[in-house]
Amino acid sequence: MAQSQQSYNSDSDAGAGIAPTDDQKKTQAAPATAGTITGTVTDPEGALAVGAQITLTYPGSSAPQTVVSDDNGQYTFSNVTPGPFQITATAPGFQSKTVKGTLRAGEAYVVPQIALPIEGATTDVKVGLTGDEAAEVQVQEQYKQKVLGFIPNYYASYVPDAAPLPPHLKFQLAWHSVSDPITILGAGMLAGIYQAGDQLSGYGQGASGYFDRFGAAYGDIFLGTFIDSAILPSLFHQDPRYFYRGTGTIKSRLGYALANSVMCRGDSGKYEFNYSAVVGSFVTSGISYTYYPAANRGGGLLVESALIRIAEGSLAGVFQEFVVKKLTPHMKNHQAAQQP
């Protein structure tokens, strides 16, 4: 009976409006006052943003809550305390975006759809790039240089303070040059000229003679480009490019251009004797000597070919300084270089 009386008194007390304890208050109030916040994240085109990071914060609070958007781009915060709040959405490749709202007690608040703006991109060379990264950007620009819009002009630089080329870019530049269709077509035309003039007569005439001459002409181009402009420049730490001057008197520019075959810019930025071009001319001529017809070989031919290659370097410099830039459309403007 005592137990029954005790139970009865407890029930009576509750029914009589006796105040519950603090723990009872929290238990009874939480389901009634807490709310939920839901929403969806997309990109600017309306595609669902999966895996975006969503952060919920309150004014004056230092304990934010974070969830990740699901496969439907949706997110949910449960048991949220009523009051002002702030939602911030972030995702790789997008700018963050923040929205604010106020949650009422027991409310299921739906945040308006958040469309994340795409981060802006830039193609300019940024301050802070390493030397190799700057060289990569500059070489990519050189690949766009086409005389008359179609003839490759990869070995000219119009950047006064161009970054030195690391070895891998010297080889990359050589490959782009020798594999360009116009380079191969040029070798074919040169072979035709040799055939018409019966040069390298040991190859004979007819289709066989033409293809032998074509192989020799393209072999000279291939070997010369890689030896003069990639292998030896990497060993001697020299730059194989022609650096456009564009300022000064015609006489000074002409002298600078003619010296191109025997003087070059080192990777240090200083001008020095062009070991790469001079030594490379003799090495290339020596190798080509092995596949020229026996009837056309001779010590004189080897030296003559090497000297012709050196002279061609000077002639190429003159064309680069006074002609080529004017015939290259869409040339990017740079301040003219001030060379010694």
Rosetta blueprint (number, residue, H / E / L):
1 M L
2 A H
3 Q H
4 S H
5 Q H
6 Q H
7 S H
8 Y H
9 N H
10 S H
11 D H
12 S H
13 D H
14 A H
15 G H
16 A L
17 G L
18 I L
19 A L
20 P L
21 T L
22 D H
23 D H
24 Q H
25 K H
26 K H
27 T H
28 Q H
29 A H
30 A H
31 P H
32 A H
33 T H
34 A L
35 G E
36 T E
37 I E
38 T E
39 G E
40 T E
41 V E
42 T E
43 D L
44 P L
45 E L
46 G L
47 A L
48 L E
49 A L
50 V L
51 G L
52 A L
53 Q E
54 I E
55 T E
56 L E
57 T E
58 Y L
59 P L
60 G L
61 S L
62 S L
63 A L
64 P L
65 Q E
66 T E
67 V E
68 V E
69 S L
70 D L
71 D L
72 N L
73 G L
74 Q E
75 Y E
76 T E
77 F E
78 S E
79 N E
80 V E
81 T L
82 P L
83 G E
84 P E
85 F E
86 Q E
87 I E
88 T E
89 A E
90 T E
91 A L
92 P L
93 G L
94 F E
95 Q L
96 S L
97 K E
98 T E
99 V E
100 K E
101 G E
102 T E
103 L E
104 R L
105 A L
106 G L
107 E L
108 A E
109 Y E
110 V E
111 V L
112 P L
113 Q L
114 I E
115 A E
116 L L
117 P L
118 I E
119 E L
120 G L
121 A L
122 T L
123 T L
124 D L
125 V L
126 K L
127 V L
128 G L
129 L L
130 T L
131 G H
132 D H
133 E H
134 A H
135 A H
136 E H
137 V H
138 Q H
139 V H
140 Q H
141 E H
142 Q H
143 Y L
144 K L
145 Q L
146 K E
147 V E
148 L L
149 G L
150 F L
151 I E
152 P E
153 N L
154 Y L
155 Y L
156 A E
157 S E
158 Y L
159 V L
160 P L
161 D L
162 A L
163 A L
164 P L
165 L L
166 P L
167 P H
168 H H
169 L H
170 K H
171 F H
172 Q H
173 L H
174 A H
175 W H
176 H H
177 S H
178 V H
179 S H
180 D L
181 P H
182 I H
183 T H
184 I H
185 L H
186 G H
187 A H
188 G H
189 M H
190 L H
191 A H
192 G H
193 I H
194 Y H
195 Q H
196 A H
197 G L
198 D L
199 Q L
200 L L
201 S H
202 G H
203 Y H
204 G L
205 Q L
206 G H
207 A H
208 S H
209 G H
210 Y H
211 F H
212 D H
213 R H
214 F H
215 G H
216 A H
217 A H
218 Y H
219 G H
220 D H
221 I H
222 F H
223 L H
224 G H
225 T H
226 F H
227 I H
228 D H
229 S H
230 A H
231 I H
232 L H
233 P H
234 S H
235 L H
236 F H
237 H L
238 Q E
239 D L
240 P L
241 R L
242 Y E
243 F E
244 Y L
245 R L
246 G L
247 T L
248 G L
249 T L
250 I H
251 K H
252 S H
253 R H
254 L H
255 G H
256 Y H
257 A H
258 L H
259 A H
260 N H
261 S H
262 V L
263 M E
264 C E
265 R E
266 G E
267 D L
268 S L
269 G L
270 K L
271 Y E
272 E E
273 F E
274 N L
275 Y H
276 S H
277 A H
278 V H
279 V H
280 G H
281 S H
282 F H
283 V H
284 T H
285 S H
286 G H
287 I H
288 S H
289 Y H
290 T H
291 Y H
292 Y L
293 P L
294 A H
295 A H
296 N H
297 R L
298 G L
299 G H
300 G H
301 L H
302 L H
303 V H
304 E H
305 S H
306 A H
307 L H
308 I H
309 R H
310 I H
311 A H
312 E H
313 G H
314 S H
315 L H
316 A H
317 G H
318 V H
319 F H
320 Q H
321 E H
322 F H
323 V L
324 V H
325 K H
326 K H
327 L H
328 T L
329 P L
330 H L
331 M L
332 K L
333 N L
334 H L
335 Q L
336 A L
337 A L
338 Q L
339 Q L
340 P L
